[in-house]
Amino acid sequence: MTISPKKLLFTVFLALLLSFTNLYSQSENEKIDNLIEQKRAFNKKNKNSIVYKIQLYNGNETDAYKIKLNFNAKYPEYTIKIIYKSPEWKTQVGNFNTRLEADRVLNIIKGKFSGAIVLEDKI
């Protein structure tokens, strides 16, 4: 059985087309993988992590420090900070990684500090 020149030419053309398509798709996949790696590197350098804090007080400086001392006496295992954001002083507890963790601590301290709330913050 002989193959006509037209069929042979068509088969060669089809094979070449498929090989070019395959090379192009591999090239595109490599570009996509490269972009994903660049994005990962960027995210590591420019980390904007969200943390959760419990705010115990928002008001004047004297009361903020009183609440800090009172909290430290009752719950020394948690870190507490006084932050000044004009025009008020804030007494805040911890940097919790998850909202669930912050809510658990809030439930523990809610009896002594009824006005406490969980806030989301970027670091």
C-alpha positions as CSV (number, residue, x, y, z in Angstrom):
1,M,0.0,0.0,0.0
2,T,1.4,3.3,-1.0
3,I,0.8,6.6,0.8
4,S,0.0,9.5,-1.4
5,P,2.2,12.6,-1.2
6,K,-0.7,14.7,0.0
7,K,-1.4,12.3,2.9
8,L,2.3,12.3,3.8
9,L,2.6,16.0,3.7
10,F,-0.5,16.4,5.8
11,T,0.8,13.9,8.4
12,V,4.2,15.7,8.6
13,F,2.4,19.0,8.9
14,L,0.2,17.7,11.7
15,A,3.1,16.2,13.6
16,L,5.0,19.5,13.4
17,L,1.9,21.4,14.6
18,L,1.5,19.1,17.5
19,S,5.1,19.3,18.5
20,F,5.1,23.1,18.4
21,T,1.9,23.2,20.5
22,N,3.5,20.9,23.0
23,L,6.6,23.1,23.2
24,Y,4.5,26.2,23.6
25,S,2.4,24.8,26.4
26,Q,5.6,23.6,28.3
27,S,7.0,27.1,27.9
28,E,3.8,28.6,29.3
29,N,3.8,26.2,32.2
30,E,7.4,27.2,33.1
31,K,6.4,30.9,33.0
32,I,3.5,30.2,35.3
33,D,5.7,28.3,37.7
34,N,8.2,31.1,37.6
35,L,5.5,33.7,38.4
36,I,4.2,31.5,41.3
37,E,7.7,31.4,42.8
38,Q,8.1,35.2,42.4
39,K,4.8,35.7,44.2
40,R,5.9,33.4,47.1
41,A,9.2,35.3,47.5
42,F,7.3,38.6,47.4
43,N,4.9,37.4,50.1
44,K,7.8,36.3,52.4
45,K,9.5,39.7,52.1
46,N,6.3,41.8,52.4
47,K,4.5,40.0,55.2
48,N,1.3,41.7,56.4
49,S,0.2,39.4,59.0
50,I,-3.2,39.8,60.7
51,V,-3.2,39.3,64.5
52,Y,-5.9,39.7,67.0
53,K,-5.8,41.7,70.2
54,I,-8.1,42.1,73.1
55,Q,-8.8,45.7,74.0
56,L,-9.5,46.1,77.7
57,Y,-9.7,49.9,77.8
58,N,-9.9,53.0,75.7
59,G,-9.7,56.3,77.4
60,N,-7.3,58.4,79.6
61,E,-3.7,57.5,80.5
62,T,-4.2,57.1,84.2
63,D,-7.0,54.6,83.9
64,A,-5.2,52.7,81.1
65,Y,-2.2,52.1,83.5
66,K,-4.5,51.1,86.4
67,I,-6.2,48.5,84.2
68,K,-2.8,47.2,83.0
69,L,-1.6,46.7,86.6
70,N,-4.9,45.1,87.6
71,F,-4.8,42.8,84.6
72,N,-1.1,41.8,85.2
73,A,-2.0,40.9,88.8
74,K,-4.8,38.6,87.7
75,Y,-3.4,37.2,84.5
76,P,0.4,37.4,84.4
77,E,0.6,34.8,81.6
78,Y,-0.6,37.2,79.0
79,T,1.3,40.1,77.5
80,I,-0.4,43.5,77.8
81,K,0.5,46.9,76.2
82,I,-0.5,50.5,76.5
83,I,-0.9,52.2,73.2
84,Y,-1.4,55.8,72.5
85,K,-3.5,56.7,69.4
86,S,-4.4,60.3,69.6
87,P,-6.5,61.4,71.5
88,E,-6.9,58.2,73.6
89,W,-4.9,55.5,75.4
90,K,-5.6,51.9,74.8
91,T,-4.9,48.9,77.0
92,Q,-4.5,45.8,74.8
93,V,-3.7,42.2,75.5
94,G,-1.6,39.9,73.3
95,N,-1.0,39.2,69.6
96,F,-3.1,36.2,69.0
97,N,-2.7,34.3,65.7
98,T,-6.3,33.3,65.3
99,R,-9.7,34.8,66.2
100,L,-10.5,31.6,68.0
101,E,-7.5,31.9,70.3
102,A,-8.4,35.5,71.1
103,D,-12.0,34.6,71.8
104,R,-11.0,31.8,74.1
105,V,-8.9,34.3,76.2
106,L,-11.7,36.8,76.0
107,N,-14.1,34.2,77.6
108,I,-11.6,33.7,80.4
109,I,-11.2,37.4,81.2
110,K,-14.7,38.6,80.4
111,G,-15.8,38.2,84.0
112,K,-13.2,40.6,85.4
113,F,-13.1,43.0,82.3
114,S,-16.6,43.1,81.0
115,G,-15.9,45.8,78.4
116,A,-13.2,43.8,76.6
117,I,-13.5,43.3,72.9
118,V,-11.4,41.5,70.2
119,L,-9.8,43.6,67.5
120,E,-8.1,42.7,64.3
121,D,-4.7,44.4,63.6
122,K,-2.0,44.2,60.9
123,I,1.6,43.9,61.9
